[in-house]
Amino acid sequence: MRKLLSIVVMVWLLLPIHFSIAQEESVLLCDHAVETTVQDNFGGLEEKMKQLVAAGVPGFVIGVESSKGSYYGAAGLAQIENRVPMGICHLQYLQSISKLYLAVSILQFHETGALDLDLPISNYLPSELAAWVEGSDRMTVRMLLNHTSGIPEYNYLANYVSLLLQSPEHEFIPEDYIELIKGKELDFEPGSKYSYRNSGYVLLALMMDFLTGDHAQYMQEHIFDQLGLENTFYRNDSNYLTYPNLVNGYWDRFSNGIIENSSRLQIANVSRLVGDDGIVTTPRDAIIFLQALMKGRLISEESLSEMKNWVSDSNGNPAYGLGLDYSEFAGEKAFGHSGGGLGAGSQLYYFPEKDLYFFMAINLATVTDSPIHQDAEPILNEIYKLLIKG
């Protein structure tokens, strides 16, 4: 995500910065607050969280669920300006983890028999919209889900940058992103290789709008409501991104170790994104979602196997499935997703060999090469080791 947003960051560097501080209000209680216990096998987490804050990370939150115990904890500040401590019930930005939620909703719809993953996307789009996308008759739904479609990336395009420069407050609709790539040649032949593309997930969201009427409402009914995720919000919520318990975002704009409030930019950016980003949630809600996915409460075992049918990166290593990322932490394989943006970063993963789920989030941009990230990286690696050891 850092590479994909680099051009956007360059644009925002040219814009004036105005502080956007959330209301000074007590953090809302989670509707399903959990008893938090520090297990001996996770006993080093609190110290590591303090070290992250000492390294310059404004705030950090973590949730862990495993057969050996659970832990939810936070350190640092959710709002520096008001000295509001980070809490486990603060809403965190999922950023690109949102892709996983959209992918699950698509697999759910596929299970109804109304969607074939291996048919061209043009079968499931309005004809005018399909005509905008070169090769839409050759790229399948599956290819968009696993980033092998070859669709151009809107973040890379000069016309996207120009639009942001000319109209930084422009309110995008989903079709705007696809119009940016209208008539553009494919970057490669569909299905020939893996290359991460946000554009593909915007197109998938538009596909679900066409098929269901509203992809956000479909996700609300078939994921959020089904699992009782009362602290998970997306575009269809009337109070979207105005919650008093939403963390402030910060960034090291000039990569010099000095952080600034980027909440205005973070909210403006996230509110524009559709399908590839946009969900905010709590650590507990995020883990409930991933547990439900892995335990067959959202989709069938067959569909989950489809999600774990990995395509390889340029080095031949497993990289991505259907909305599901394949990663390794301290040598241990994990399935889930990560996300980053102009004022936040997050990770949601499952270690199958350890039967362990974790969610982590920071309210610091991940799209700049800050020395804070360089100092934080070895501490995060120690946290991964603690989780695996536990």
PLY file of the C-alpha trace (Angstrom):
ply
format ascii 1.0
element vertex 390
property float x
property float y
property float z
element edge 389
property int vertex1
property int vertex2
end_header
0.00 0.00 0.00
2.91 2.35 0.69
4.00 2.27 -2.94
0.47 2.64 -4.23
-0.17 5.77 -2.16
3.18 7.44 -2.78
1.83 9.68 -5.53
-1.14 10.67 -3.39
1.23 11.59 -0.57
3.19 13.83 -2.93
-0.03 15.66 -3.71
-0.99 16.11 -0.08
2.47 17.46 0.71
1.57 20.48 -1.39
-1.63 21.20 0.51
-1.98 23.29 3.68
-2.41 21.34 6.90
-5.23 22.15 9.30
-5.68 20.28 12.55
-8.80 18.19 12.84
-9.23 17.14 16.44
-11.96 14.74 17.45
-14.43 15.90 20.08
-13.15 15.84 23.63
-15.39 13.07 24.84
-14.93 9.91 26.80
-14.27 6.82 24.75
-17.50 4.97 24.15
-17.80 1.64 25.87
-17.68 -1.32 23.53
-21.11 -2.89 23.23
-19.49 -6.27 23.72
-16.55 -5.34 25.95
-14.43 -8.30 26.92
-12.60 -9.09 30.11
-8.94 -8.54 29.30
-6.40 -10.76 30.94
-2.66 -10.75 30.59
-1.60 -14.33 30.19
1.90 -15.40 31.21
2.61 -16.46 27.63
1.84 -12.93 26.41
3.48 -11.30 29.42
5.94 -9.22 27.42
3.38 -7.41 25.28
2.82 -4.46 27.59
6.52 -3.66 27.71
6.82 -3.89 23.92
3.85 -1.54 23.49
5.53 1.01 25.74
8.67 0.70 23.64
6.69 1.43 20.46
5.32 4.62 22.00
8.79 5.58 23.19
9.99 5.12 19.60
7.52 7.78 18.48
4.34 5.87 17.58
1.44 8.05 18.85
-0.82 5.17 19.83
-0.91 1.39 19.51
-3.59 -1.20 20.13
-3.51 -4.99 19.98
-5.97 -7.82 20.34
-5.01 -11.50 20.61
-7.22 -14.58 20.78
-5.85 -18.10 21.03
-6.58 -21.41 22.69
-4.11 -20.41 25.41
-5.78 -17.14 26.31
-6.70 -13.68 25.14
-5.29 -10.22 25.52
-6.53 -6.76 24.54
-4.32 -3.80 25.31
-3.35 -0.33 24.23
-0.59 2.21 24.76
0.04 5.82 23.86
-2.56 8.34 22.77
-5.59 8.24 20.52
-5.62 12.06 20.49
-2.35 13.80 21.22
-3.95 17.25 21.40
-6.42 16.30 24.15
-4.13 13.74 25.78
-6.75 11.01 25.28
-5.19 7.61 26.00
-5.51 4.96 23.33
-8.08 2.37 24.36
-9.24 -1.02 23.14
-12.65 0.45 22.27
-11.34 3.20 20.03
-12.31 2.80 16.38
-9.34 1.97 14.16
-8.95 2.35 10.41
-8.78 -1.00 8.61
-7.55 0.57 5.35
-6.90 -2.28 2.86
-8.11 -4.94 5.30
-11.50 -3.79 4.01
-10.74 -5.75 0.82
-11.09 -8.97 2.81
-14.61 -8.03 3.92
-15.65 -7.24 0.34
-14.14 -10.52 -0.87
-16.14 -12.46 1.73
-19.36 -10.77 0.63
-18.58 -11.73 -2.98
-17.96 -15.36 -1.98
-21.25 -15.33 -0.08
-23.07 -14.07 -3.16
-21.23 -16.65 -5.27
-22.64 -19.38 -3.02
-26.18 -18.33 -3.98
-25.41 -19.41 -7.55
-25.90 -15.89 -8.92
-22.21 -15.23 -9.55
-19.54 -17.34 -11.27
-16.00 -16.47 -10.22
-14.62 -17.60 -13.56
-16.85 -15.58 -15.85
-15.70 -12.20 -17.20
-16.45 -9.16 -15.06
-18.31 -7.69 -18.05
-21.10 -10.18 -17.32
-21.77 -8.44 -14.01
-21.44 -4.74 -14.84
-23.60 -2.21 -16.64
-22.56 -2.30 -20.30
-21.39 1.32 -20.29
-19.15 0.75 -17.29
-17.77 -2.50 -18.70
-16.88 -0.64 -21.91
-14.68 1.74 -19.92
-12.41 -1.11 -18.79
-10.08 -2.50 -21.44
-10.21 -6.30 -21.40
-13.28 -6.52 -19.18
-14.42 -9.40 -21.37
-11.22 -11.30 -20.54
-10.68 -10.57 -16.85
-12.70 -12.73 -14.51
-14.08 -12.00 -11.07
-11.43 -14.35 -9.66
-8.64 -12.37 -11.35
-9.85 -9.15 -9.78
-10.05 -10.81 -6.38
-6.49 -12.20 -6.53
-4.90 -9.21 -8.29
-4.05 -10.96 -11.55
-6.37 -8.95 -13.82
-3.83 -6.51 -15.27
-6.20 -3.59 -14.68
-4.33 -0.25 -14.44
-3.82 1.15 -10.94
-5.61 4.47 -10.48
-3.07 5.63 -7.87
-0.37 5.66 -10.54
-2.23 7.81 -13.06
-1.34 11.42 -13.82
-5.00 12.35 -14.30
-5.75 11.19 -10.73
-2.96 13.37 -9.36
-4.15 16.31 -11.48
-7.68 15.94 -10.15
-6.44 15.95 -6.56
-4.31 19.04 -7.19
-7.10 20.94 -8.89
-9.89 19.83 -6.57
-8.43 18.46 -3.31
-11.88 18.40 -1.69
-13.48 16.60 -4.64
-16.00 14.02 -3.46
-15.37 10.91 -5.51
-18.04 8.43 -6.44
-16.94 4.87 -7.30
-17.39 5.41 -11.02
-14.84 8.25 -10.90
-12.02 5.80 -10.22
-12.99 3.60 -13.14
-13.39 6.59 -15.43
-9.75 7.44 -14.64
-8.66 4.19 -16.32
-11.16 4.50 -19.18
-9.49 3.45 -22.42
-6.16 2.67 -20.71
-4.34 -0.42 -21.93
-4.00 -3.33 -19.54
-0.68 -3.52 -17.73
-0.44 -7.23 -18.55
-2.58 -10.02 -19.96
-5.29 -11.04 -17.48
-4.29 -14.09 -15.45
-0.62 -13.96 -16.43
0.84 -12.65 -13.16
0.16 -11.14 -9.75
0.28 -7.38 -9.16
-1.63 -5.72 -6.32
-4.34 -3.37 -7.62
-6.76 -1.18 -5.67
-8.62 -0.46 -8.92
-9.77 -4.07 -9.09
-11.55 -3.85 -5.75
-13.29 -0.62 -6.71
-14.57 -2.48 -9.77
-15.67 -5.40 -7.58
-17.61 -3.01 -5.34
-19.36 -1.60 -8.41
-20.11 -5.15 -9.52
-21.76 -5.88 -6.18
-23.72 -2.62 -6.40
-25.04 -3.78 -9.78
-25.90 -7.26 -8.50
-27.26 -6.44 -5.04
-28.26 -2.78 -5.24
-25.73 -1.62 -2.63
-22.53 -3.49 -1.74
-22.20 -1.62 1.56
-25.70 -2.59 2.66
-25.04 -6.18 1.58
-21.93 -6.26 3.77
-23.90 -4.71 6.63
-26.60 -7.37 6.49
-24.50 -10.43 5.64
-21.39 -9.73 7.72
-21.77 -6.95 10.32
-25.33 -7.75 11.39
-24.89 -11.51 11.08
-21.93 -11.44 13.47
-23.27 -8.72 15.76
-20.43 -6.35 14.90
-21.94 -3.26 16.49
-18.65 -1.37 16.43
-17.87 -1.88 12.74
-18.82 0.84 10.27
-18.66 1.43 6.53
-19.97 3.93 4.02
-23.67 3.31 4.60
-23.59 4.49 8.24
-25.15 7.94 8.76
-22.37 9.01 11.14
-19.56 7.65 8.95
-16.13 8.86 10.15
-17.56 11.40 12.62
-17.46 9.10 15.66
-16.09 10.61 18.90
-14.13 7.41 19.56
-12.42 7.36 16.16
-8.68 7.78 16.58
-6.93 10.87 15.27
-4.47 10.19 12.47
-0.87 11.44 12.40
1.97 11.38 9.91
5.65 12.19 9.62
5.09 14.33 6.56
8.74 15.10 5.83
10.24 11.83 7.14
12.18 13.73 9.81
10.69 12.13 12.92
8.31 15.03 13.58
4.64 14.04 13.47
1.66 16.21 12.58
-2.07 15.70 12.83
-3.26 14.28 9.50
-6.86 13.55 10.53
-8.35 15.88 7.93
-6.38 14.22 5.17
-6.98 10.74 6.54
-10.74 11.21 6.74
-10.93 12.89 3.33
-8.96 10.07 1.75
-10.75 7.16 3.43
-14.19 8.65 2.82
-13.46 8.65 -0.93
-12.45 5.01 -1.12
-14.84 2.24 -2.10
-14.25 -1.50 -1.93
-10.50 -1.21 -1.53
-10.69 0.63 1.84
-13.16 2.34 4.14
-14.05 0.20 7.20
-13.41 1.33 10.77
-13.74 -1.06 13.70
-12.48 -2.11 17.12
-9.86 -4.82 17.75
-12.46 -7.18 19.17
-14.83 -6.78 16.22
-11.99 -7.33 13.75
-10.98 -10.58 15.43
-14.58 -11.79 15.64
-14.82 -11.31 11.87
-11.65 -13.25 11.11
-12.57 -16.04 13.53
-15.98 -16.36 11.88
-14.37 -16.55 8.46
-11.87 -19.22 9.44
-14.45 -21.26 11.36
-17.00 -21.41 8.54
-19.60 -19.05 9.95
-19.54 -16.71 6.95
-18.78 -18.92 3.96
-18.52 -22.63 3.26
-15.38 -24.70 3.67
-15.20 -24.97 -0.12
-15.30 -21.19 -0.52
-12.66 -20.74 2.17
-10.44 -23.17 0.28
-10.95 -21.02 -2.82
-9.81 -17.99 -0.84
-6.63 -19.85 0.13
-5.78 -20.82 -3.44
-2.63 -18.68 -3.53
-1.14 -16.98 -6.55
2.62 -16.47 -6.46
4.67 -13.29 -6.48
7.57 -12.63 -8.86
9.84 -14.78 -6.66
7.52 -17.77 -6.83
6.33 -17.42 -3.23
2.65 -17.64 -2.25
1.29 -14.11 -2.09
-2.46 -13.70 -2.31
-5.71 -15.60 -2.59
-9.24 -14.27 -3.01
-9.02 -11.19 -0.81
-6.77 -13.09 1.58
-3.11 -12.25 2.01
-0.45 -14.89 2.68
2.31 -13.61 4.99
4.96 -14.87 7.34
5.79 -13.35 10.71
8.96 -14.52 12.44
8.93 -17.53 10.11
5.33 -18.52 10.92
2.76 -18.51 8.11
-0.34 -16.39 8.56
-3.52 -15.59 6.62
-5.31 -12.25 6.74
-4.64 -8.75 5.48
-2.83 -5.54 6.30
-3.60 -1.92 5.53
-1.98 1.48 5.59
-2.84 5.06 4.86
-2.23 8.74 5.53
-2.82 8.47 9.26
-3.06 4.82 10.25
-1.83 1.28 9.76
-3.31 -2.06 10.76
-2.87 -5.83 10.58
-5.40 -8.66 11.00
-4.02 -12.20 10.76
-4.52 -15.81 11.76
-1.66 -18.22 12.53
-3.16 -21.61 11.55
-0.38 -23.67 13.16
-0.87 -21.83 16.47
-4.63 -21.31 16.18
-3.99 -17.68 17.09
-5.66 -14.50 15.84
-4.27 -11.02 16.22
-5.16 -7.46 15.34
-2.78 -4.52 15.64
-3.25 -0.87 14.74
-1.33 2.38 14.97
-2.58 5.91 14.35
0.51 6.84 12.37
0.74 6.95 8.58
2.51 4.01 6.99
3.02 5.68 3.60
6.07 7.79 4.44
9.60 6.57 5.15
9.72 7.82 8.70
12.60 7.04 11.07
9.85 6.22 13.56
8.94 3.19 11.45
12.58 2.17 11.26
12.81 2.25 15.06
9.45 0.52 15.49
10.11 -2.37 13.09
12.41 -4.42 15.36
9.98 -3.93 18.25
7.12 -5.21 16.12
9.23 -8.22 15.18
9.67 -8.94 18.89
5.90 -8.74 19.33
5.41 -11.31 16.54
7.89 -13.60 18.28
6.04 -13.24 21.58
2.76 -14.17 19.90
4.24 -17.21 18.19
6.04 -18.32 21.33
2.81 -17.99 23.29
0 1
1 2
2 3
3 4
4 5
5 6
6 7
7 8
8 9
9 10
10 11
11 12
12 13
13 14
14 15
15 16
16 17
17 18
18 19
19 20
20 21
21 22
22 23
23 24
24 25
25 26
26 27
27 28
28 29
29 30
30 31
31 32
32 33
33 34
34 35
35 36
36 37
37 38
38 39
39 40
40 41
41 42
42 43
43 44
44 45
45 46
46 47
47 48
48 49
49 50
50 51
51 52
52 53
53 54
54 55
55 56
56 57
57 58
58 59
59 60
60 61
61 62
62 63
63 64
64 65
65 66
66 67
67 68
68 69
69 70
70 71
71 72
72 73
73 74
74 75
75 76
76 77
77 78
78 79
79 80
80 81
81 82
82 83
83 84
84 85
85 86
86 87
87 88
88 89
89 90
90 91
91 92
92 93
93 94
94 95
95 96
96 97
97 98
98 99
99 100
100 101
101 102
102 103
103 104
104 105
105 106
106 107
107 108
108 109
109 110
110 111
111 112
112 113
113 114
114 115
115 116
116 117
117 118
118 119
119 120
120 121
121 122
122 123
123 124
124 125
125 126
126 127
127 128
128 129
129 130
130 131
131 132
132 133
133 134
134 135
135 136
136 137
137 138
138 139
139 140
140 141
141 142
142 143
143 144
144 145
145 146
146 147
147 148
148 149
149 150
150 151
151 152
152 153
153 154
154 155
155 156
156 157
157 158
158 159
159 160
160 161
161 162
162 163
163 164
164 165
165 166
166 167
167 168
168 169
169 170
170 171
171 172
172 173
173 174
174 175
175 176
176 177
177 178
178 179
179 180
180 181
181 182
182 183
183 184
184 185
185 186
186 187
187 188
188 189
189 190
190 191
191 192
192 193
193 194
194 195
195 196
196 197
197 198
198 199
199 200
200 201
201 202
202 203
203 204
204 205
205 206
206 207
207 208
208 209
209 210
210 211
211 212
212 213
213 214
214 215
215 216
216 217
217 218
218 219
219 220
220 221
221 222
222 223
223 224
224 225
225 226
226 227
227 228
228 229
229 230
230 231
231 232
232 233
233 234
234 235
235 236
236 237
237 238
238 239
239 240
240 241
241 242
242 243
243 244
244 245
245 246
246 247
247 248
248 249
249 250
250 251
251 252
252 253
253 254
254 255
255 256
256 257
257 258
258 259
259 260
260 261
261 262
262 263
263 264
264 265
265 266
266 267
267 268
268 269
269 270
270 271
271 272
272 273
273 274
274 275
275 276
276 277
277 278
278 279
279 280
280 281
281 282
282 283
283 284
284 285
285 286
286 287
287 288
288 289
289 290
290 291
291 292
292 293
293 294
294 295
295 296
296 297
297 298
298 299
299 300
300 301
301 302
302 303
303 304
304 305
305 306
306 307
307 308
308 309
309 310
310 311
311 312
312 313
313 314
314 315
315 316
316 317
317 318
318 319
319 320
320 321
321 322
322 323
323 324
324 325
325 326
326 327
327 328
328 329
329 330
330 331
331 332
332 333
333 334
334 335
335 336
336 337
337 338
338 339
339 340
340 341
341 342
342 343
343 344
344 345
345 346
346 347
347 348
348 349
349 350
350 351
351 352
352 353
353 354
354 355
355 356
356 357
357 358
358 359
359 360
360 361
361 362
362 363
363 364
364 365
365 366
366 367
367 368
368 369
369 370
370 371
371 372
372 373
373 374
374 375
375 376
376 377
377 378
378 379
379 380
380 381
381 382
382 383
383 384
384 385
385 386
386 387
387 388
388 389
